[in-house]
Amino acid sequence: MNTTLTTAPLAPLLARLFIEADEASPSNAPVMAELSTTEWARLMQSKTDYIELYGRLKDVPLPVSRETARLLYMLARQGGVRTIVEFGTSFGISTLHLAAALRDNGGGRLITSEFEPSKVARARANLEAGGLLDLVEIRVGDALQTLATNLPDTIDLLLLDGAKALYPEVLALLESRLRPGALVVADNADHSPEYLARVRAPANGYLSTPFGGDVELSMRLI
C-alpha cells in the first residue's frame, strides 16, 4: 500500500533533506568549533542562554533521526491522530512526517512553533514542496507565547524538539489539553533531566520509556 510518506513528491524531498542535514550536521558547523563541551552542555540546559545556542545554529538543520522520523509517522498513523502540536520546527523534516500521517489519516491540524524566522521560511517552502502546507500552521516566536493560545481543545500527539531546557515548561503549558492516551515524543530528552523526572514519575499521570537511545516516549494516562 502506497502512502504519502513513500511516494512523490514527499519521498524524494525527504531523501534530499536528510542528505543535506547529514552534510550540515551541527558537529560540522564552524560556529560550534568555538564552544567547548562544557559550554555546549551549559547552553543546552540553560532556560535563558539557549537563545544564544540556537541563534548560532540558525542556518543548520536540526532534524530528528531517520528512525525517529519514521516512528513519528507510524505513531500518528496507528493512533488515528488528528491534532498535533510540535515544539521546534527547524527545516520541517519532522513536521513533514507528522503532516504526512495526518494526510493519510484523512486530515487534521498540526501546529508547530519555531522562533527563528529564517528556518520558518525554509520549513514552509519544504511543506509546500511536499504538498502538505494546508495541514500545518507555523507559529513564529517563543513557544511559551505562541503555544499559549488558540489551540485545539484536545491534543492527540505532542512532539518536543526545540530548546531542551524548556521541555518541562512546554509540557506544562499543553498538559491540560492532552487527551487520555495522547502520546508525547521528546527528542534528545536526556538533555532535560527535569523533564525526564516529570514524565517518569507515575504520580504525574504518564507512562514513559526511553526509545532508541535518544527519545523519550510517554503516554498521558489521565
N, C-alpha and C positions, 0 to 999 in steps of 0.2 A: 504494500500500500504506500503510495507516494504521500508525502507530507510537505507542507510549506517549507520545513527545515531542510529537506533533502532534494528540493527541486529549484530550478531557476525561477526568479532571479536571486533568491536568497542564498542557496548553497554556494555558488561561485563567489558571491560577495563575501560571505563569511570566511571562505578559504583564503581569500586575498587579505582580509582584515587580520586574521590570525598570523599570517606570514609577516605582514607589516608590523604587528605587535611584537613578534619574536625579534625582529631586526631592531626595534626601537625599545627594547627592554630597559626598565629603569637602571639596571646594573650597568648598562652601556651608555647611559646619558652622561654627558660631560658635567652637568650641574651636580651630579651625585658624587663625582670624584672629590668634591670639596668637603664632603661630610664624612666624619669618622663613624665607625659602627655605633659608638656610644651616642653620638649626636643624632644619628638616624633613629635609633631606638627611642630617644627622648622625644623627638618630633612626632613619632608615630603614636606615642601615648599621651601627648600633651593635649589638653582640651582647648588650648588657645593658640599655641605656636604651630599647630598642624597647618594653618593657613600659609605659613612660610614654606613648608614642605611641598604642599600641593601646588603652590604658586610656582615653585621651581620646576614642577613636573607638568606644567600646563600644556606642553607640546608632546607629552609622552602618553601613549595609550596605556591604560591600567586595567586590562580586562581580567575577567575570571579565566581560569584554565579551560582548555577544550573540554575536559572531563566534567568540570563544574557547569559549564555552559549547557552541555547535553543533559546533565542531571536536572538543571532548572527547567528545561523544556519538558522532560519526562514527568517531573513532579507536577507541573502545571497542567499537562495533558491528562494524566491519570486522575487527578482530582477534579477535573472539570472546572478549573479555575476561571472566574470571570472578572475578578477585581484584584489588581496587583499594585503594590507600591514599591518603588525602588529608590534607595538612597545611594547616590553615586552613579552617574550615567557614563562618565568618561566619553569614549567614542561610540558607545552604544552596542557593544558586542553582546553583553548580557541582555540588554533591552531587546535586541533583535530576536534572541532565543525565546524570551518570555512573550513577546508580541506574536511570534510565530505560533506559540501554543494557544494563545487567545484566538488567533485566526482559525486554527484547526479545531478549536472548541466551539466555533460558531460565533465568536465575537466577545467583546468585553472592553475593559478600560484599564490602561496601565498609566500610572502617574509616576514620573521619575524626576528626581531633583539633582541638579549639578550647579555648583557655584562658579565654575569657570566658563565665561561666555564663549570663548573660542572652541571649547570642547562641545558645548551645546550645538554650535553651528555644524561641527563635524558629525555629531550624532544625528542631528536632524537630516542631514544630507544622506547619511547611511540608511536611515529608516525610510526615506523617500525612495532610495535606490532599491531597497528590499521590498517595497510595496506594502509597508506596514505603518506608515506615518499616521494613518487615520485612526489607529488604535491607541496612540500614545500621546500623552500630554507631558511636555518637558517644562519643568519649572526652574527658573534661573535664580540662584541665590543660596543663602544659608538655609539648609534643610529644616532647621529648627523653626524657621519662619515660613518657608514655602509649604511645608507639610503640616502646618498648624491649622489650616482652614480648608474648606471646600473639598472634603474627602468623601468617598463612599461611606455609607452607614456601616458596612461590613467589609473587611479586607480578607481575601482568601489566601494571599501569599505575600510575604514581605521579604525583599532582598536587601541586605545591608552590605554595601560595598563601597562606602565613602570613607571619610576620616574615621579610623578605627576607635579613637578615643571617644567619639560621640555615639557609639552603638547603644550604650545604656540610655542616653537621653532620647535618641530617636525611637527606640523601642517603647520607652515610657510615654512618648508623645502619641504613639499609634496604638498602644496596647488595648485600650478600651474598644477599639474597632475590630480587633482580631476576633473572628468568629471561632467558636469551639471547633477544633480540628484544623485551624489555619496553620500554615507552615511558615517558619521564619528561617531563612538561609543567611548565615553570616559568613562572608568570605574573610579569610585571614583573621579569624576571631581570636587567635592566640595573642594578638597584639592588644587585646582588650580583656584583661583578667577580670575587671569589674563586670563586664557583660557576661562572661562565662559563669561567674559566680551566680549571677541573677538567674540565668535560664537553667542552670543545673541544680538549683535548689528546688526540690519538689513543692515546697510551700508556696512558691511563686506561680504555680499553675502551668508549668511546662514539662514536657518530656523531651529530653535533649541528649544528643550523642554527637561525638566528633565523626567526621566523614572525610575520607580521602586525605587525611593529614593536614588540610588547611581550611576545612569548612566545618562549621557547627550547624547541624540540622536540628531544629526544635519544632515541636508541635504544641500549640496552645490547647490546653485541656479544659479551661473554664470560660 
